[in-house]
Amino acid sequence: MKSLGINEITTSRQKANGTRSFEIPFSIRGKRIKFMSYRNGYVRIDRNCHSIYQINKTYDVDYKVVRWDGKFYQCKNRKRIKIYNEESRLIYILKYILKNYFKLNTNDR
């Protein structure tokens, strides 16, 4: 990760909570893009937008309920696939960075 310019910027508080943060050498709106790996299995990206969002893969789940008026309601929800192993989360982040940032910028050279 160091050879790609990816730096770990984890604070002591994040470390105590089981979170790891990384900064990549690409910027949006003048700030570096950051990735976070959480102990609870989520992986997130901060692209300096209004929120930090999850990049875990998703799967569809059927959702069925009887509403307050007695009518049956059915739809699909999306759930995130959690990655519980820290090493697997780091590999997932690295693959995401390579796919979405380094490969996109190879044509510029």
C-alpha positions as CSV (number, residue, x, y, z in Angstrom):
1,M,0.0,0.0,0.0
2,K,2.9,2.4,0.7
3,S,4.3,1.9,-2.8
4,L,1.0,3.2,-4.2
5,G,1.0,6.2,-2.0
6,I,-1.7,5.0,0.4
7,N,-1.1,6.3,3.9
8,E,-2.7,5.1,7.1
9,I,-4.1,8.0,9.0
10,T,-5.8,6.2,11.9
11,T,-6.1,8.3,15.1
12,S,-5.7,6.8,18.6
13,R,-9.4,7.0,19.2
14,Q,-10.2,5.2,15.9
15,K,-7.6,2.5,16.8
16,A,-9.2,2.0,20.2
17,N,-12.6,1.5,18.5
18,G,-11.2,-1.0,15.9
19,T,-11.3,1.4,13.0
20,R,-8.5,2.0,10.5
21,S,-8.3,5.0,8.1
22,F,-6.4,5.3,4.9
23,E,-5.8,8.3,2.6
24,I,-5.0,7.8,-1.1
25,P,-3.1,10.2,-3.4
26,F,-6.2,11.4,-5.3
27,S,-8.1,14.5,-4.4
28,I,-11.7,15.8,-4.8
29,R,-12.5,19.4,-4.0
30,G,-8.9,19.9,-2.8
31,K,-9.0,17.2,-0.2
32,R,-7.7,13.7,-0.2
33,I,-10.0,10.7,-0.6
34,K,-10.2,8.5,2.6
35,F,-11.2,4.9,3.2
36,M,-12.3,3.5,6.6
37,S,-12.3,-0.1,7.7
38,Y,-14.6,-0.7,10.7
39,R,-14.5,-3.7,13.1
40,N,-18.2,-4.3,12.7
41,G,-17.5,-5.4,9.1
42,Y,-18.3,-2.2,7.1
43,V,-16.0,-0.4,4.7
44,R,-16.6,3.2,3.9
45,I,-15.3,5.9,1.6
46,D,-15.1,9.7,2.2
47,R,-15.0,11.6,-1.1
48,N,-15.6,14.9,0.6
49,C,-19.3,14.9,-0.3
50,H,-22.1,15.4,2.2
51,S,-21.6,12.0,3.8
52,I,-19.3,9.0,4.2
53,Y,-20.9,6.1,2.4
54,Q,-20.5,2.3,2.5
55,I,-18.8,0.4,-0.3
56,N,-19.6,-3.1,0.9
57,K,-21.3,-5.2,-1.7
58,T,-25.1,-5.7,-1.4
59,Y,-27.7,-8.4,-1.8
60,D,-31.5,-8.2,-2.1
61,V,-33.8,-9.4,0.6
62,D,-37.5,-9.9,0.4
63,Y,-39.4,-7.6,2.8
64,K,-43.0,-8.5,3.8
65,V,-45.2,-6.8,6.4
66,V,-48.8,-6.2,7.2
67,R,-49.3,-2.4,7.3
68,W,-51.2,-0.5,9.9
69,D,-54.3,-0.6,7.7
70,G,-54.2,-4.4,7.5
71,K,-53.0,-4.5,3.9
72,F,-50.1,-6.9,3.0
73,Y,-47.0,-5.1,1.7
74,Q,-44.1,-6.7,-0.1
75,C,-40.9,-5.2,-1.6
76,K,-37.2,-5.8,-1.7
77,N,-34.6,-4.3,0.5
78,R,-30.8,-4.2,0.1
79,K,-28.5,-5.4,2.8
80,R,-24.7,-5.0,3.0
81,I,-22.4,-8.0,3.0
82,K,-20.2,-7.4,6.1
83,I,-16.5,-8.3,6.0
84,Y,-15.6,-9.5,9.5
85,N,-11.9,-10.3,8.9
86,E,-9.7,-7.2,9.1
87,E,-7.2,-8.6,6.5
88,S,-10.1,-9.2,4.1
89,R,-11.4,-5.7,4.6
90,L,-7.9,-4.3,3.8
91,I,-7.7,-6.4,0.6
92,Y,-11.2,-5.3,-0.4
93,I,-10.2,-1.6,0.0
94,L,-7.0,-2.2,-2.0
95,K,-8.9,-3.9,-4.8
96,Y,-11.5,-1.1,-4.8
97,I,-8.7,1.6,-5.0
98,L,-6.9,-0.2,-7.8
99,K,-10.1,-0.8,-9.8
100,N,-11.6,2.7,-9.4
101,Y,-8.7,5.0,-9.2
102,F,-5.4,3.6,-10.6
103,K,-6.9,1.9,-13.6
104,L,-9.0,4.9,-14.5
105,N,-5.9,7.1,-14.6
106,T,-3.6,4.9,-16.6
107,N,-4.8,6.4,-19.9
108,D,-3.6,9.9,-18.8
109,R,0.1,8.9,-19.2
